[in-house]
Amino acid sequence: MKTNNNQGFKSLKVYQLAYVLAMEIFEMTKIFPKEEKYSLTDQIRRSSRAVCANIAEGYRKRQYPKHFSSKHSDADAEASETTVWIDFSKDCKYISVEKQQSLIARYEQVGRMLGSMIRNPEKFKP
């Protein structure tokens, strides 16, 4: 979770994992039915990408612990939203149970990392 200040937010393990997950979701949703384009496909892509965006925004506000924690709380909320869309994807039979479980487990890992950052913003102060 620690960062090298020369690399900024991109060196955060939580950002790296969230980014990999967002890209995995992007690839996965390419095969979703066309009728899901403006509902499930857009929603799951947006929320998964928002996790990364909020981590980046929060990192830039690290000199303000309350703002830092707030943005990372937003990232955690987006991660939780993404898990709902993953569940819908499985229940609509667009992804396997194994894929769903793998994605959920990794989003839970993201959530734990974000929770630690929210509880310990001073560790990230510039």
Stockholm file with secondary structure:
# STOCKHOLM 1.0

chainA/1-126         MKTNNNQGFKSLKVYQLAYVLAMEIFEMTKIFPKEEKYSLTDQIRRSSRAVCANIAEGYRKRQYPKHFSSKHSDADAEASETTVWIDFSKDCKYISVEKQQSLIARYEQVGRMLGSMIRNPEKFKP
#=GR chainA/1-126 SS CCCCTTTGGGGCHHHHHHHHHHHHHHHHHTTSCGGGIIIIIHHHHHHHHHHHHHHHHHHHTTTSHHHHHHHHHHHHHHHHHHHHHHHHHHHTTSSCHHHHHHHHHHHHHHHHHHHHHHHCGGGGCC
#=GC SS_cons         CCCCTTTGGGGCHHHHHHHHHHHHHHHHHTTSCGGGIIIIIHHHHHHHHHHHHHHHHHHHTTTSHHHHHHHHHHHHHHHHHHHHHHHHHHHTTSSCHHHHHHHHHHHHHHHHHHHHHHHCGGGGCC
//
